[in-house]
Amino acid sequence: MALIAEAAELVEHFQWVDGDSSHLLEDKTRKSIEEELADILIYLVRISDKLDVDLYEAVERKIAINEKKYPADLVRGSAKKYTEYIEKND
């Protein structure tokens, strides 16, 4: 639950910001965002430690899964769900 709360605090910084300018941050905002990202990472590391999950290995596996689900030549520039690509290409 704390992880979700921290993620929500991060999102608040971008809620009303235009996507094209979301990377243009004032120093005060950047510092606050860095702190929220750190909080999120701390919770992720703590959860993975308690559950005996190797985060690096989990990320590597997930990237491999996503590469299969979302082939770059088919999905570049689109936000469609992978099932929409599978149905069209099977």
C-alpha positions as MATLAB code, in Angstrom:
seq = 'MALIAEAAELVEHFQWVDGDSSHLLEDKTRKSIEEELADILIYLVRISDKLDVDLYEAVERKIAINEKKYPADLVRGSAKKYTEYIEKND';
ca = [
       0.000    0.000    0.000;
       2.870    2.351    0.771;
       4.331    1.705   -2.674;
       1.081    2.779   -4.321;
       0.962    5.905   -2.168;
       4.489    6.853   -3.202;
       3.705    6.202   -6.871;
       0.643    8.438   -6.552;
       2.792   11.196   -5.059;
       5.090   10.919   -8.071;
       2.196   11.073  -10.533;
       0.849   14.221   -8.878;
       3.832   16.119  -10.292;
       2.735   15.275  -13.822;
      -1.044   15.205  -13.495;
      -1.699   18.575  -15.113;
       1.485   18.898  -17.159;
       1.502   18.623  -20.936;
       3.333   15.472  -22.027;
       5.721   17.347  -24.297;
       6.901   19.582  -21.459;
       6.855   17.009  -18.640;
      10.643   16.753  -18.706;
      11.116   20.513  -18.276;
      11.247   20.662  -14.505;
      12.023   23.434  -12.098;
      14.803   22.578   -9.626;
      12.382   22.350   -6.683;
      10.090   20.019   -8.612;
      12.988   17.879   -9.838;
      14.225   17.455   -6.259;
      10.776   16.386   -5.102;
      10.444   13.940   -8.012;
      13.863   12.470   -7.226;
      12.749   11.904   -3.634;
       9.533   10.183   -4.739;
      11.472    7.957   -7.144;
      13.844    7.069   -4.321;
      10.918    6.208   -2.041;
       9.455    3.963   -4.735;
      12.785    2.217   -5.271;
      13.243    1.697   -1.539;
       9.852   -0.012   -1.310;
      10.552   -2.149   -4.380;
      13.911   -3.273   -3.010;
      12.385   -3.999    0.388;
       9.520   -6.039   -1.088;
      11.845   -7.980   -3.368;
      14.157   -8.707   -0.440;
      11.293   -9.992    1.715;
       9.993  -12.167   -1.137;
      13.482  -13.322   -2.166;
      13.072  -11.933   -5.683;
      16.147  -10.995   -7.695;
      14.939   -7.759   -9.255;
      17.613   -7.743  -11.949;
      16.668  -11.241  -13.099;
      12.962  -10.406  -12.925;
      13.515   -7.341  -15.096;
      15.544   -9.323  -17.625;
      12.770  -11.936  -17.864;
      10.069   -9.267  -18.203;
      11.959   -7.456  -20.958;
      12.235  -10.747  -22.875;
       8.491  -11.355  -22.445;
       7.674   -7.827  -23.612;
       9.920   -8.184  -26.668;
       7.827  -11.170  -27.751;
       4.492   -9.551  -26.904;
       5.328   -6.219  -28.499;
       7.566   -6.678  -31.574;
       9.117   -3.278  -32.268;
       8.375   -3.385  -35.995;
       4.659   -3.855  -35.259;
       4.077   -1.663  -32.229;
       6.329    1.359  -32.657;
       4.238    4.495  -32.192;
       1.160    2.668  -30.934;
      -0.375    2.155  -27.507;
      -2.474   -0.863  -28.466;
      -2.522   -3.899  -26.213;
      -0.504   -6.891  -27.381;
      -3.638   -8.974  -27.959;
      -4.587   -6.629  -30.800;
      -1.323   -7.467  -32.580;
      -1.541  -11.202  -31.952;
      -5.056  -11.438  -33.421;
      -4.047   -9.596  -36.580;
      -0.820  -11.532  -37.111;
      -1.864  -15.111  -36.314;
];
